[in-house]
């Protein structure tokens, strides 16, 4: 015990120096937005490289099954592309993208229709999920695409026509995504049969289920009914799959149902995704109050 006391006394100035440096670093990164932003990017980049190496090793376990699935998707896309090309007359020149809001101006990114959805986009990029957390209350995902690939915060992340989450932050080579299985995520959901909008939230229990809140008890809804993204969302285009109704409970005295939803996206099997941005999203968000984003 005396030896430990002597050792601590001998190196007391070094210990004090390390303590003061730690306090100074904490105050710098927590109090200055620039330093906090740089630290955040460094954390994303470091975690991305680490998880990417782990992911490359573990993917060999299911490589055959994954190759089969990718080949099936490529074949389906080629057939779809051929069908759409056959229906268009290329001799008429380039097509000007437009929707109910009017023709896009030349200064805006070139817009195009997302296959089988009719959604007008100005950005889309494939990405691979190198990490997907499922064991926490506030889970996140990492994608192997970042700012160098055009990825930006508040872009939507999809698996086909199913919503997986939204981009929260990016580094040069990676993007951090907040999935639906995040207790602070609240998504505007539409019940197509009744055209009723409610809120989809995750209760932090199972990655397969979420809860639908604020659905009025006087509006009919059945088990098996589908739920899609609504036009109120500033991130997701309308009509994308969120899940289906799995259980409905009536609470005595309550004015809304207690509804359990089976999520369309299976986060334990999530590997390849698409990152998209609806056309004119930036213009729309400029007119919306910050607290509604």
Secondary structure, 3 states (H helix, E strand, C coil): CHHHHHHHHHCHHHHHHHHHHHHHHHHHHHHCHHHHHHHHHHHHHHHHHHHHHHHHHHHHHHHHHHHHHHHHHHHHHHHHHHHHHHHCCHHHCCCCCEECCEECCCCCCCCEEECCCCEEEEEEEEEEEEEECCCCCECCEEECCCHHHCCCCCCEEEECCEEEEEEEEECCCCEEEEECCECCCEEEEEECCCCEEEEEECCCCCCCEEEEECCECCCCCCCCCEEEECCCCCCCCCCCEEEEEEEEECCCCCCECEEEEEECCCHHHCCEEEEEEECCHHHHHHCCCHHHC
